Amino acid sequence: MALVNNRADVPVTINESKCIDGCRLCVDMCPLDSLAINPDTNKAYMHVDECWYCGPCAARCPTGAVTINMPYLLR
């Protein structure tokens, strides 16, 4: 029996190398509270996978650390 390798992409990713230490703009703008601050790194991350793509998190990020990975029709 062959196994199927599925690749799952999360709707929002945060590039930690671009994320400003302690910045909360994307976390504060998320109406679903999908983003949070990692207490170990003091940077944002997506702690639940419930993004409906409203866009403020990506729009407010000053460094472009937030990437939206959702199909065009859902935007």
Predicted model as a PDB file, atoms N, CA, C, CB and O in Angstrom, pLDDT in the B-factor column:
MODEL        1                                                                  
ATOM      1  N   MET A   1       0.834  -1.174   0.000  1.00 53.00           N  
ATOM      2  CA  MET A   1       0.000   0.000   0.000  1.00 53.00           C  
ATOM      3  C   MET A   1       0.887   1.248   0.000  1.00 53.00           C  
ATOM      4  CB  MET A   1      -0.953  -0.008   1.213  1.00 53.00           C  
ATOM      5  O   MET A   1       1.831   1.357   0.782  1.00 53.00           O  
ATOM      6  N   ALA A   2       0.567   2.169  -0.880  1.00 57.00           N  
ATOM      7  CA  ALA A   2       1.347   3.396  -1.002  1.00 57.00           C  
ATOM      8  C   ALA A   2       0.764   4.485  -0.105  1.00 57.00           C  
ATOM      9  CB  ALA A   2       1.386   3.871  -2.469  1.00 57.00           C  
ATOM     10  O   ALA A   2      -0.452   4.599   0.049  1.00 57.00           O  
ATOM     11  N   LEU A   3       1.625   5.252   0.464  1.00 57.00           N  
ATOM     12  CA  LEU A   3       1.200   6.384   1.283  1.00 57.00           C  
ATOM     13  C   LEU A   3       1.147   7.638   0.429  1.00 57.00           C  
ATOM     14  CB  LEU A   3       2.149   6.585   2.486  1.00 57.00           C  
ATOM     15  O   LEU A   3       1.979   7.833  -0.457  1.00 57.00           O  
ATOM     16  N   VAL A   4       0.178   8.472   0.698  1.00 53.00           N  
ATOM     17  CA  VAL A   4       0.041   9.733  -0.027  1.00 53.00           C  
ATOM     18  C   VAL A   4       0.697  10.828   0.801  1.00 53.00           C  
ATOM     19  CB  VAL A   4      -1.463  10.067  -0.317  1.00 53.00           C  
ATOM     20  O   VAL A   4       0.389  11.006   1.979  1.00 53.00           O  
ATOM     21  N   ASN A   5       1.590  11.544   0.176  1.00 63.00           N  
ATOM     22  CA  ASN A   5       2.229  12.666   0.854  1.00 63.00           C  
ATOM     23  C   ASN A   5       1.446  13.929   0.565  1.00 63.00           C  
ATOM     24  CB  ASN A   5       3.704  12.822   0.412  1.00 63.00           C  
ATOM     25  O   ASN A   5       1.435  14.420  -0.564  1.00 63.00           O  
ATOM     26  N   ASN A   6       0.796  14.449   1.582  1.00 58.00           N  
ATOM     27  CA  ASN A   6       0.037  15.692   1.438  1.00 58.00           C  
ATOM     28  C   ASN A   6       0.827  16.833   2.035  1.00 58.00           C  
ATOM     29  CB  ASN A   6      -1.348  15.583   2.111  1.00 58.00           C  
ATOM     30  O   ASN A   6       1.456  16.702   3.085  1.00 58.00           O  
ATOM     31  N   ARG A   7       0.781  17.936   1.356  1.00 55.00           N  
ATOM     32  CA  ARG A   7       1.433  19.140   1.847  1.00 55.00           C  
ATOM     33  C   ARG A   7       0.352  20.125   2.242  1.00 55.00           C  
ATOM     34  CB  ARG A   7       2.392  19.751   0.781  1.00 55.00           C  
ATOM     35  O   ARG A   7      -0.492  20.484   1.422  1.00 55.00           O  
ATOM     36  N   ALA A   8       0.369  20.556   3.465  1.00 60.00           N  
ATOM     37  CA  ALA A   8      -0.623  21.516   3.942  1.00 60.00           C  
ATOM     38  C   ALA A   8       0.049  22.864   4.169  1.00 60.00           C  
ATOM     39  CB  ALA A   8      -1.302  21.014   5.246  1.00 60.00           C  
ATOM     40  O   ALA A   8       1.058  22.959   4.867  1.00 60.00           O  
ATOM     41  N   ASP A   9      -0.513  23.882   3.579  1.00 66.00           N  
ATOM     42  CA  ASP A   9      -0.006  25.234   3.780  1.00 66.00           C  
ATOM     43  C   ASP A   9      -0.924  25.968   4.734  1.00 66.00           C  
ATOM     44  CB  ASP A   9       0.112  25.995   2.440  1.00 66.00           C  
ATOM     45  O   ASP A   9      -2.146  25.863   4.633  1.00 66.00           O  
ATOM     46  N   VAL A  10      -0.347  26.701   5.651  1.00 69.00           N  
ATOM     47  CA  VAL A  10      -1.152  27.523   6.547  1.00 69.00           C  
ATOM     48  C   VAL A  10      -1.479  28.817   5.823  1.00 69.00           C  
ATOM     49  CB  VAL A  10      -0.411  27.801   7.900  1.00 69.00           C  
ATOM     50  O   VAL A  10      -0.699  29.263   4.981  1.00 69.00           O  
ATOM     51  N   PRO A  11      -2.633  29.437   6.138  1.00 77.00           N  
ATOM     52  CA  PRO A  11      -3.046  30.625   5.397  1.00 77.00           C  
ATOM     53  C   PRO A  11      -2.149  31.855   5.602  1.00 77.00           C  
ATOM     54  CB  PRO A  11      -4.438  30.973   5.781  1.00 77.00           C  
ATOM     55  O   PRO A  11      -2.010  32.674   4.693  1.00 77.00           O  
ATOM     56  N   VAL A  12      -1.557  31.984   6.760  1.00 83.00           N  
ATOM     57  CA  VAL A  12      -0.707  33.142   7.043  1.00 83.00           C  
ATOM     58  C   VAL A  12       0.603  32.637   7.627  1.00 83.00           C  
ATOM     59  CB  VAL A  12      -1.410  34.145   8.022  1.00 83.00           C  
ATOM     60  O   VAL A  12       0.611  31.809   8.538  1.00 83.00           O  
ATOM     61  N   THR A  13       1.703  33.140   7.099  1.00 85.00           N  
ATOM     62  CA  THR A  13       3.009  32.803   7.662  1.00 85.00           C  
ATOM     63  C   THR A  13       3.727  34.086   8.055  1.00 85.00           C  
ATOM     64  CB  THR A  13       3.859  31.982   6.652  1.00 85.00           C  
ATOM     65  O   THR A  13       3.554  35.132   7.429  1.00 85.00           O  
ATOM     66  N   ILE A  14       4.525  33.985   9.089  1.00 89.00           N  
ATOM     67  CA  ILE A  14       5.316  35.105   9.581  1.00 89.00           C  
ATOM     68  C   ILE A  14       6.783  34.749   9.389  1.00 89.00           C  
ATOM     69  CB  ILE A  14       4.995  35.423  11.086  1.00 89.00           C  
ATOM     70  O   ILE A  14       7.248  33.721   9.882  1.00 89.00           O  
ATOM     71  N   ASN A  15       7.509  35.597   8.674  1.00 93.00           N  
ATOM     72  CA  ASN A  15       8.948  35.420   8.495  1.00 93.00           C  
ATOM     73  C   ASN A  15       9.632  36.034   9.705  1.00 93.00           C  
ATOM     74  CB  ASN A  15       9.455  36.074   7.153  1.00 93.00           C  
ATOM     75  O   ASN A  15       9.721  37.256   9.825  1.00 93.00           O  
ATOM     76  N   GLU A  16      10.113  35.182  10.601  1.00 91.00           N  
ATOM     77  CA  GLU A  16      10.713  35.679  11.848  1.00 91.00           C  
ATOM     78  C   GLU A  16      11.934  36.546  11.620  1.00 91.00           C  
ATOM     79  CB  GLU A  16      11.089  34.526  12.729  1.00 91.00           C  
ATOM     80  O   GLU A  16      12.220  37.440  12.416  1.00 91.00           O  
ATOM     81  N   SER A  17      12.655  36.290  10.541  1.00 94.00           N  
ATOM     82  CA  SER A  17      13.855  37.093  10.285  1.00 94.00           C  
ATOM     83  C   SER A  17      13.501  38.538   9.938  1.00 94.00           C  
ATOM     84  CB  SER A  17      14.675  36.473   9.151  1.00 94.00           C  
ATOM     85  O   SER A  17      14.312  39.440  10.148  1.00 94.00           O  
ATOM     86  N   LYS A  18      12.297  38.767   9.409  1.00 95.00           N  
ATOM     87  CA  LYS A  18      11.849  40.128   9.083  1.00 95.00           C  
ATOM     88  C   LYS A  18      11.043  40.754  10.213  1.00 95.00           C  
ATOM     89  CB  LYS A  18      11.015  40.115   7.811  1.00 95.00           C  
ATOM     90  O   LYS A  18      10.879  41.973  10.261  1.00 95.00           O  
ATOM     91  N   CYS A  19      10.544  39.929  11.114  1.00 93.00           N  
ATOM     92  CA  CYS A  19       9.670  40.402  12.194  1.00 93.00           C  
ATOM     93  C   CYS A  19      10.468  41.236  13.196  1.00 93.00           C  
ATOM     94  CB  CYS A  19       8.992  39.206  12.910  1.00 93.00           C  
ATOM     95  O   CYS A  19      11.556  40.843  13.618  1.00 93.00           O  
ATOM     96  N   ILE A  20       9.923  42.378  13.568  1.00 91.00           N  
ATOM     97  CA  ILE A  20      10.566  43.268  14.527  1.00 91.00           C  
ATOM     98  C   ILE A  20      10.286  42.759  15.934  1.00 91.00           C  
ATOM     99  CB  ILE A  20      10.068  44.734  14.357  1.00 91.00           C  
ATOM    100  O   ILE A  20       9.143  42.458  16.277  1.00 91.00           O  
ATOM    101  N   ASP A  21      11.319  42.665  16.733  1.00 89.00           N  
ATOM    102  CA  ASP A  21      11.204  42.180  18.099  1.00 89.00           C  
ATOM    103  C   ASP A  21      10.235  43.054  18.908  1.00 89.00           C  
ATOM    104  CB  ASP A  21      12.588  42.150  18.769  1.00 89.00           C  
ATOM    105  O   ASP A  21      10.472  44.249  19.089  1.00 89.00           O  
ATOM    106  N   GLY A  22       9.144  42.448  19.389  1.00 87.00           N  
ATOM    107  CA  GLY A  22       8.175  43.162  20.204  1.00 87.00           C  
ATOM    108  C   GLY A  22       7.075  43.879  19.436  1.00 87.00           C  
ATOM    109  O   GLY A  22       6.161  44.424  20.055  1.00 87.00           O  
ATOM    110  N   CYS A  23       7.133  43.898  18.111  1.00 93.00           N  
ATOM    111  CA  CYS A  23       6.096  44.552  17.315  1.00 93.00           C  
ATOM    112  C   CYS A  23       4.800  43.766  17.427  1.00 93.00           C  
ATOM    113  CB  CYS A  23       6.531  44.679  15.833  1.00 93.00           C  
ATOM    114  O   CYS A  23       4.815  42.538  17.339  1.00 93.00           O  
ATOM    115  N   ARG A  24       3.661  44.463  17.624  1.00 92.00           N  
ATOM    116  CA  ARG A  24       2.365  43.814  17.801  1.00 92.00           C  
ATOM    117  C   ARG A  24       1.332  44.274  16.785  1.00 92.00           C  
ATOM    118  CB  ARG A  24       1.850  44.072  19.189  1.00 92.00           C  
ATOM    119  O   ARG A  24       0.148  43.992  16.967  1.00 92.00           O  
ATOM    120  N   LEU A  25       1.722  44.966  15.728  1.00 92.00           N  
ATOM    121  CA  LEU A  25       0.747  45.511  14.788  1.00 92.00           C  
ATOM    122  C   LEU A  25      -0.137  44.434  14.170  1.00 92.00           C  
ATOM    123  CB  LEU A  25       1.457  46.269  13.696  1.00 92.00           C  
ATOM    124  O   LEU A  25      -1.358  44.589  14.147  1.00 92.00           O  
ATOM    125  N   CYS A  26       0.443  43.354  13.670  1.00 91.00           N  
ATOM    126  CA  CYS A  26      -0.364  42.306  13.039  1.00 91.00           C  
ATOM    127  C   CYS A  26      -1.230  41.590  14.063  1.00 91.00           C  
ATOM    128  CB  CYS A  26       0.534  41.299  12.320  1.00 91.00           C  
ATOM    129  O   CYS A  26      -2.375  41.247  13.768  1.00 91.00           O  
ATOM    130  N   VAL A  27      -0.706  41.360  15.252  1.00 91.00           N  
ATOM    131  CA  VAL A  27      -1.464  40.678  16.306  1.00 91.00           C  
ATOM    132  C   VAL A  27      -2.659  41.523  16.722  1.00 91.00           C  
ATOM    133  CB  VAL A  27      -0.564  40.384  17.527  1.00 91.00           C  
ATOM    134  O   VAL A  27      -3.757  40.995  16.894  1.00 91.00           O  
ATOM    135  N   ASP A  28      -2.462  42.818  16.885  1.00 92.00           N  
ATOM    136  CA  ASP A  28      -3.544  43.709  17.302  1.00 92.00           C  
ATOM    137  C   ASP A  28      -4.603  43.894  16.223  1.00 92.00           C  
ATOM    138  CB  ASP A  28      -2.981  45.052  17.689  1.00 92.00           C  
ATOM    139  O   ASP A  28      -5.762  44.165  16.538  1.00 92.00           O  
ATOM    140  N   MET A  29      -4.223  43.754  14.957  1.00 89.00           N  
ATOM    141  CA  MET A  29      -5.171  43.960  13.857  1.00 89.00           C  
ATOM    142  C   MET A  29      -5.979  42.710  13.513  1.00 89.00           C  
ATOM    143  CB  MET A  29      -4.430  44.425  12.631  1.00 89.00           C  
ATOM    144  O   MET A  29      -6.960  42.810  12.776  1.00 89.00           O  
ATOM    145  N   CYS A  30      -5.603  41.553  14.015  1.00 88.00           N  
ATOM    146  CA  CYS A  30      -6.266  40.295  13.653  1.00 88.00           C  
ATOM    147  C   CYS A  30      -7.597  40.163  14.398  1.00 88.00           C  
ATOM    148  CB  CYS A  30      -5.348  39.083  13.969  1.00 88.00           C  
ATOM    149  O   CYS A  30      -7.599  40.010  15.620  1.00 88.00           O  
ATOM    150  N   PRO A  31      -8.740  40.219  13.683  1.00 85.00           N  
ATOM    151  CA  PRO A  31     -10.042  40.125  14.358  1.00 85.00           C  
ATOM    152  C   PRO A  31     -10.355  38.713  14.851  1.00 85.00           C  
ATOM    153  CB  PRO A  31     -11.140  40.584  13.421  1.00 85.00           C  
ATOM    154  O   PRO A  31     -11.231  38.544  15.699  1.00 85.00           O  
ATOM    155  N   LEU A  32      -9.664  37.703  14.343  1.00 85.00           N  
ATOM    156  CA  LEU A  32      -9.914  36.325  14.766  1.00 85.00           C  
ATOM    157  C   LEU A  32      -8.942  35.855  15.842  1.00 85.00           C  
ATOM    158  CB  LEU A  32      -9.834  35.399  13.576  1.00 85.00           C  
ATOM    159  O   LEU A  32      -9.032  34.714  16.297  1.00 85.00           O  
ATOM    160  N   ASP A  33      -8.027  36.703  16.250  1.00 87.00           N  
ATOM    161  CA  ASP A  33      -6.994  36.341  17.228  1.00 87.00           C  
ATOM    162  C   ASP A  33      -6.219  35.103  16.805  1.00 87.00           C  
ATOM    163  CB  ASP A  33      -7.621  36.108  18.592  1.00 87.00           C  
ATOM    164  O   ASP A  33      -5.905  34.246  17.631  1.00 87.00           O  
ATOM    165  N   SER A  34      -5.913  35.013  15.519  1.00 87.00           N  
ATOM    166  CA  SER A  34      -5.139  33.892  14.998  1.00 87.00           C  
ATOM    167  C   SER A  34      -3.648  34.075  15.230  1.00 87.00           C  
ATOM    168  CB  SER A  34      -5.409  33.712  13.521  1.00 87.00           C  
ATOM    169  O   SER A  34      -2.896  33.101  15.248  1.00 87.00           O  
ATOM    170  N   LEU A  35      -3.224  35.304  15.405  1.00 90.00           N  
ATOM    171  CA  LEU A  35      -1.808  35.598  15.611  1.00 90.00           C  
ATOM    172  C   LEU A  35      -1.536  35.876  17.082  1.00 90.00           C  
ATOM    173  CB  LEU A  35      -1.370  36.797  14.749  1.00 90.00           C  
ATOM    174  O   LEU A  35      -2.406  36.358  17.808  1.00 90.00           O  
ATOM    175  N   ALA A  36      -0.329  35.567  17.509  1.00 92.00           N  
ATOM    176  CA  ALA A  36       0.073  35.808  18.896  1.00 92.00           C  
ATOM    177  C   ALA A  36       1.565  36.114  18.924  1.00 92.00           C  
ATOM    178  CB  ALA A  36      -0.262  34.579  19.807  1.00 92.00           C  
ATOM    179  O   ALA A  36       2.257  35.972  17.916  1.00 92.00           O  
ATOM    180  N   ILE A  37       2.047  36.531  20.070  1.00 93.00           N  
ATOM    181  CA  ILE A  37       3.465  36.791  20.266  1.00 93.00           C  
ATOM    182  C   ILE A  37       4.085  35.581  20.960  1.00 93.00           C  
ATOM    183  CB  ILE A  37       3.691  38.096  21.097  1.00 93.00           C  
ATOM    184  O   ILE A  37       3.616  35.148  22.012  1.00 93.00           O  
ATOM    185  N   ASN A  38       5.135  35.046  20.364  1.00 92.00           N  
ATOM    186  CA  ASN A  38       5.851  33.924  20.951  1.00 92.00           C  
ATOM    187  C   ASN A  38       6.639  34.439  22.152  1.00 92.00           C  
ATOM    188  CB  ASN A  38       6.794  33.239  19.905  1.00 92.00           C  
ATOM    189  O   ASN A  38       7.481  35.322  21.987  1.00 92.00           O  
ATOM    190  N   PRO A  39       6.392  33.917  23.358  1.00 92.00           N  
ATOM    191  CA  PRO A  39       7.103  34.428  24.533  1.00 92.00           C  
ATOM    192  C   PRO A  39       8.604  34.152  24.506  1.00 92.00           C  
ATOM    193  CB  PRO A  39       6.513  33.829  25.777  1.00 92.00           C  
ATOM    194  O   PRO A  39       9.370  34.863  25.156  1.00 92.00           O  
ATOM    195  N   ASP A  40       9.035  33.136  23.768  1.00 92.00           N  
ATOM    196  CA  ASP A  40      10.466  32.822  23.703  1.00 92.00           C  
ATOM    197  C   ASP A  40      11.228  33.770  22.784  1.00 92.00           C  
ATOM    198  CB  ASP A  40      10.663  31.393  23.233  1.00 92.00           C  
ATOM    199  O   ASP A  40      12.338  34.193  23.106  1.00 92.00           O  
ATOM    200  N   THR A  41      10.629  34.106  21.632  1.00 91.00           N  
ATOM    201  CA  THR A  41      11.320  34.956  20.655  1.00 91.00           C  
ATOM    202  C   THR A  41      10.836  36.393  20.664  1.00 91.00           C  
ATOM    203  CB  THR A  41      11.151  34.389  19.275  1.00 91.00           C  
ATOM    204  O   THR A  41      11.504  37.274  20.123  1.00 91.00           O  
ATOM    205  N   ASN A  42       9.674  36.644  21.275  1.00 93.00           N  
ATOM    206  CA  ASN A  42       9.056  37.976  21.332  1.00 93.00           C  
ATOM    207  C   ASN A  42       8.679  38.459  19.929  1.00 93.00           C  
ATOM    208  CB  ASN A  42      10.013  38.989  22.004  1.00 93.00           C  
ATOM    209  O   ASN A  42       8.682  39.659  19.653  1.00 93.00           O  
ATOM    210  N   LYS A  43       8.348  37.485  19.029  1.00 93.00           N  
ATOM    211  CA  LYS A  43       7.947  37.798  17.665  1.00 93.00           C  
ATOM    212  C   LYS A  43       6.610  37.136  17.375  1.00 93.00           C  
ATOM    213  CB  LYS A  43       9.022  37.338  16.647  1.00 93.00           C  
ATOM    214  O   LYS A  43       6.214  36.191  18.058  1.00 93.00           O  
ATOM    215  N   ALA A  44       5.919  37.633  16.365  1.00 92.00           N  
ATOM    216  CA  ALA A  44       4.585  37.133  16.029  1.00 92.00           C  
ATOM    217  C   ALA A  44       4.655  35.758  15.374  1.00 92.00           C  
ATOM    218  CB  ALA A  44       3.868  38.114  15.103  1.00 92.00           C  
ATOM    219  O   ALA A  44       5.640  35.408  14.723  1.00 92.00           O  
ATOM    220  N   TYR A  45       3.587  34.988  15.563  1.00 89.00           N  
ATOM    221  CA  TYR A  45       3.425  33.707  14.873  1.00 89.00           C  
ATOM    222  C   TYR A  45       1.939  33.389  14.808  1.00 89.00           C  
ATOM    223  CB  TYR A  45       4.216  32.560  15.594  1.00 89.00           C  
ATOM    224  O   TYR A  45       1.146  33.955  15.561  1.00 89.00           O  
ATOM    225  N   MET A  46       1.563  32.492  13.917  1.00 86.00           N  
ATOM    226  CA  MET A  46       0.164  32.089  13.775  1.00 86.00           C  
ATOM    227  C   MET A  46      -0.076  30.911  14.702  1.00 86.00           C  
ATOM    228  CB  MET A  46      -0.186  31.722  12.289  1.00 86.00           C  
ATOM    229  O   MET A  46       0.417  29.811  14.455  1.00 86.00           O  
ATOM    230  N   HIS A  47      -0.841  31.141  15.784  1.00 86.00           N  
ATOM    231  CA  HIS A  47      -1.007  30.091  16.778  1.00 86.00           C  
ATOM    232  C   HIS A  47      -2.247  29.226  16.540  1.00 86.00           C  
ATOM    233  CB  HIS A  47      -1.077  30.703  18.146  1.00 86.00           C  
ATOM    234  O   HIS A  47      -2.360  28.158  17.142  1.00 86.00           O  
ATOM    235  N   VAL A  48      -3.170  29.648  15.691  1.00 84.00           N  
ATOM    236  CA  VAL A  48      -4.294  28.806  15.262  1.00 84.00           C  
ATOM    237  C   VAL A  48      -4.466  28.967  13.751  1.00 84.00           C  
ATOM    238  CB  VAL A  48      -5.621  29.187  16.025  1.00 84.00           C  
ATOM    239  O   VAL A  48      -4.091  29.989  13.178  1.00 84.00           O  
ATOM    240  N   ASP A  49      -5.025  27.963  13.132  1.00 76.00           N  
ATOM    241  CA  ASP A  49      -5.175  27.967  11.680  1.00 76.00           C  
ATOM    242  C   ASP A  49      -6.618  28.318  11.313  1.00 76.00           C  
ATOM    243  CB  ASP A  49      -4.777  26.590  11.081  1.00 76.00           C  
ATOM    244  O   ASP A  49      -7.343  27.485  10.770  1.00 76.00           O  
ATOM    245  N   GLU A  50      -7.031  29.546  11.608  1.00 77.00           N  
ATOM    246  CA  GLU A  50      -8.402  29.962  11.333  1.00 77.00           C  
ATOM    247  C   GLU A  50      -8.463  31.313  10.647  1.00 77.00           C  
ATOM    248  CB  GLU A  50      -9.198  30.006  12.613  1.00 77.00           C  
ATOM    249  O   GLU A  50      -9.285  32.154  11.010  1.00 77.00           O  
ATOM    250  N   CYS A  51      -7.615  31.529   9.673  1.00 79.00           N  
ATOM    251  CA  CYS A  51      -7.605  32.802   8.966  1.00 79.00           C  
ATOM    252  C   CYS A  51      -8.627  32.796   7.838  1.00 79.00           C  
ATOM    253  CB  CYS A  51      -6.207  33.101   8.417  1.00 79.00           C  
ATOM    254  O   CYS A  51      -8.714  31.836   7.072  1.00 79.00           O  
ATOM    255  N   TRP A  52      -9.396  33.871   7.742  1.00 74.00           N  
ATOM    256  CA  TRP A  52     -10.354  34.033   6.643  1.00 74.00           C  
ATOM    257  C   TRP A  52      -9.859  35.079   5.658  1.00 74.00           C  
ATOM    258  CB  TRP A  52     -11.743  34.426   7.182  1.00 74.00           C  
ATOM    259  O   TRP A  52     -10.600  35.489   4.764  1.00 74.00           O  
ATOM    260  N   TYR A  53      -8.621  35.513   5.811  1.00 71.00           N  
ATOM    261  CA  TYR A  53      -7.998  36.552   5.007  1.00 71.00           C  
ATOM    262  C   TYR A  53      -8.801  37.846   4.987  1.00 71.00           C  
ATOM    263  CB  TYR A  53      -7.804  36.060   3.604  1.00 71.00           C  
ATOM    264  O   TYR A  53      -9.525  38.142   4.037  1.00 71.00           O  
ATOM    265  N   CYS A  54      -8.656  38.580   6.028  1.00 75.00           N  
ATOM    266  CA  CYS A  54      -9.226  39.925   6.052  1.00 75.00           C  
ATOM    267  C   CYS A  54      -8.184  40.936   5.596  1.00 75.00           C  
ATOM    268  CB  CYS A  54      -9.740  40.279   7.465  1.00 75.00           C  
ATOM    269  O   CYS A  54      -8.547  41.998   5.091  1.00 75.00           O  
ATOM    270  N   GLY A  55      -6.892  40.631   5.761  1.00 80.00           N  
ATOM    271  CA  GLY A  55      -5.832  41.455   5.206  1.00 80.00           C  
ATOM    272  C   GLY A  55      -5.156  42.472   6.090  1.00 80.00           C  
ATOM    273  O   GLY A  55      -4.037  42.868   5.762  1.00 80.00           O  
ATOM    274  N   PRO A  56      -5.741  42.933   7.192  1.00 85.00           N  
ATOM    275  CA  PRO A  56      -5.065  43.974   7.966  1.00 85.00           C  
ATOM    276  C   PRO A  56      -3.699  43.568   8.502  1.00 85.00           C  
ATOM    277  CB  PRO A  56      -5.928  44.381   9.104  1.00 85.00           C  
ATOM    278  O   PRO A  56      -2.821  44.417   8.651  1.00 85.00           O  
ATOM    279  N   CYS A  57      -3.507  42.295   8.791  1.00 87.00           N  
ATOM    280  CA  CYS A  57      -2.208  41.880   9.333  1.00 87.00           C  
ATOM    281  C   CYS A  57      -1.097  42.127   8.316  1.00 87.00           C  
ATOM    282  CB  CYS A  57      -2.239  40.389   9.735  1.00 87.00           C  
ATOM    283  O   CYS A  57      -0.038  42.644   8.671  1.00 87.00           O  
ATOM    284  N   ALA A  58      -1.326  41.767   7.074  1.00 88.00           N  
ATOM    285  CA  ALA A  58      -0.317  41.972   6.036  1.00 88.00           C  
ATOM    286  C   ALA A  58      -0.177  43.448   5.687  1.00 88.00           C  
ATOM    287  CB  ALA A  58      -0.670  41.171   4.785  1.00 88.00           C  
ATOM    288  O   ALA A  58       0.925  43.928   5.423  1.00 88.00           O  
ATOM    289  N   ALA A  59      -1.288  44.160   5.685  1.00 87.00           N  
ATOM    290  CA  ALA A  59      -1.260  45.581   5.327  1.00 87.00           C  
ATOM    291  C   ALA A  59      -0.537  46.428   6.367  1.00 87.00           C  
ATOM    292  CB  ALA A  59      -2.672  46.099   5.147  1.00 87.00           C  
ATOM    293  O   ALA A  59       0.100  47.421   6.016  1.00 87.00           O  
ATOM    294  N   ARG A  60      -0.625  46.055   7.625  1.00 88.00           N  
ATOM    295  CA  ARG A  60      -0.025  46.866   8.693  1.00 88.00           C  
ATOM    296  C   ARG A  60       1.425  46.511   9.000  1.00 88.00           C  
ATOM    297  CB  ARG A  60      -0.833  46.725   9.941  1.00 88.00           C  
ATOM    298  O   ARG A  60       2.101  47.258   9.708  1.00 88.00           O  
ATOM    299  N   CYS A  61       1.915  45.385   8.484  1.00 92.00           N  
ATOM    300  CA  CYS A  61       3.282  44.977   8.793  1.00 92.00           C  
ATOM    301  C   CYS A  61       4.277  45.911   8.102  1.00 92.00           C  
ATOM    302  CB  CYS A  61       3.525  43.511   8.362  1.00 92.00           C  
ATOM    303  O   CYS A  61       4.278  45.996   6.874  1.00 92.00           O  
ATOM    304  N   PRO A  62       5.123  46.612   8.861  1.00 92.00           N  
ATOM    305  CA  PRO A  62       6.049  47.573   8.259  1.00 92.00           C  
ATOM    306  C   PRO A  62       7.223  46.921   7.518  1.00 92.00           C  
ATOM    307  CB  PRO A  62       6.583  48.483   9.326  1.00 92.00           C  
ATOM    308  O   PRO A  62       7.888  47.586   6.724  1.00 92.00           O  
ATOM    309  N   THR A  63       7.486  45.643   7.764  1.00 94.00           N  
ATOM    310  CA  THR A  63       8.642  45.000   7.151  1.00 94.00           C  
ATOM    311  C   THR A  63       8.277  43.955   6.100  1.00 94.00           C  
ATOM    312  CB  THR A  63       9.476  44.361   8.212  1.00 94.00           C  
ATOM    313  O   THR A  63       9.168  43.404   5.453  1.00 94.00           O  
ATOM    314  N   GLY A  64       6.989  43.670   5.915  1.00 93.00           N  
ATOM    315  CA  GLY A  64       6.574  42.653   4.959  1.00 93.00           C  
ATOM    316  C   GLY A  64       6.790  41.243   5.458  1.00 93.00           C  
ATOM    317  O   GLY A  64       6.944  40.321   4.658  1.00 93.00           O  
ATOM    318  N   ALA A  65       6.804  41.056   6.773  1.00 93.00           N  
ATOM    319  CA  ALA A  65       7.041  39.737   7.352  1.00 93.00           C  
ATOM    320  C   ALA A  65       5.830  38.824   7.245  1.00 93.00           C  
ATOM    321  CB  ALA A  65       7.440  39.875   8.797  1.00 93.00           C  
ATOM    322  O   ALA A  65       5.965  37.609   7.386  1.00 93.00           O  
ATOM    323  N   VAL A  66       4.651  39.381   6.998  1.00 91.00           N  
ATOM    324  CA  VAL A  66       3.422  38.591   6.923  1.00 91.00           C  
ATOM    325  C   VAL A  66       3.145  38.226   5.470  1.00 91.00           C  
ATOM    326  CB  VAL A  66       2.222  39.369   7.532  1.00 91.00           C  
ATOM    327  O   VAL A  66       3.104  39.093   4.597  1.00 91.00           O  
ATOM    328  N   THR A  67       2.956  36.930   5.221  1.00 87.00           N  
ATOM    329  CA  THR A  67       2.645  36.434   3.885  1.00 87.00           C  
ATOM    330  C   THR A  67       1.302  35.726   3.922  1.00 87.00           C  
ATOM    331  CB  THR A  67       3.756  35.483   3.367  1.00 87.00           C  
ATOM    332  O   THR A  67       1.051  34.897   4.797  1.00 87.00           O  
ATOM    333  N   ILE A  68       0.433  36.058   2.959  1.00 84.00           N  
ATOM    334  CA  ILE A  68      -0.879  35.432   2.846  1.00 84.00           C  
ATOM    335  C   ILE A  68      -0.795  34.334   1.784  1.00 84.00           C  
ATOM    336  CB  ILE A  68      -1.985  36.489   2.485  1.00 84.00           C  
ATOM    337  O   ILE A  68      -0.377  34.593   0.655  1.00 84.00           O  
ATOM    338  N   ASN A  69      -1.186  33.119   2.139  1.00 79.00           N  
ATOM    339  CA  ASN A  69      -1.138  31.979   1.217  1.00 79.00           C  
ATOM    340  C   ASN A  69      -2.553  31.445   1.005  1.00 79.00           C  
ATOM    341  CB  ASN A  69      -0.200  30.853   1.763  1.00 79.00           C  
ATOM    342  O   ASN A  69      -2.865  30.327   1.417  1.00 79.00           O  
ATOM    343  N   MET A  70      -3.397  32.230   0.374  1.00 74.00           N  
ATOM    344  CA  MET A  70      -4.760  31.792   0.142  1.00 74.00           C  
ATOM    345  C   MET A  70      -5.082  31.938  -1.338  1.00 74.00           C  
ATOM    346  CB  MET A  70      -5.757  32.596   1.008  1.00 74.00           C  
ATOM    347  O   MET A  70      -4.569  32.842  -1.997  1.00 74.00           O  
ATOM    348  N   PRO A  71      -5.931  31.052  -1.869  1.00 67.00           N  
ATOM    349  CA  PRO A  71      -6.305  31.149  -3.286  1.00 67.00           C  
ATOM    350  C   PRO A  71      -6.936  32.492  -3.622  1.00 67.00           C  
ATOM    351  CB  PRO A  71      -7.267  30.031  -3.652  1.00 67.00           C  
ATOM    352  O   PRO A  71      -7.573  33.129  -2.783  1.00 67.00           O  
ATOM    353  N   TYR A  72      -6.743  32.903  -4.864  1.00 60.00           N  
ATOM    354  CA  TYR A  72      -7.232  34.200  -5.330  1.00 60.00           C  
ATOM    355  C   TYR A  72      -8.728  34.383  -5.099  1.00 60.00           C  
ATOM    356  CB  TYR A  72      -6.925  34.366  -6.798  1.00 60.00           C  
ATOM    357  O   TYR A  72      -9.152  35.471  -4.709  1.00 60.00           O  
ATOM    358  N   LEU A  73      -9.532  33.360  -5.326  1.00 47.00           N  
ATOM    359  CA  LEU A  73     -10.969  33.494  -5.195  1.00 47.00           C  
ATOM    360  C   LEU A  73     -11.427  33.757  -3.777  1.00 47.00           C  
ATOM    361  CB  LEU A  73     -11.628  32.275  -5.702  1.00 47.00           C  
ATOM    362  O   LEU A  73     -12.522  34.281  -3.577  1.00 47.00           O  
ATOM    363  N   LEU A  74     -10.625  33.412  -2.794  1.00 52.00           N  
ATOM    364  CA  LEU A  74     -11.011  33.660  -1.410  1.00 52.00           C  
ATOM    365  C   LEU A  74     -10.667  35.054  -0.949  1.00 52.00           C  
ATOM    366  CB  LEU A  74     -10.360  32.666  -0.510  1.00 52.00           C  
ATOM    367  O   LEU A  74     -11.160  35.506   0.085  1.00 52.00           O  
ATOM    368  N   ARG A  75      -9.828  35.743  -1.698  1.00 49.00           N  
ATOM    369  CA  ARG A  75      -9.419  37.080  -1.270  1.00 49.00           C  
ATOM    370  C   ARG A  75     -10.490  38.031  -1.529  1.00 49.00           C  
ATOM    371  CB  ARG A  75      -8.168  37.530  -1.949  1.00 49.00           C  
ATOM    372  O   ARG A  75     -10.345  39.218  -1.239  1.00 49.00           O  
TER     373      ARG A  75                                                      
ENDMDL                                                                          
END                                                                             
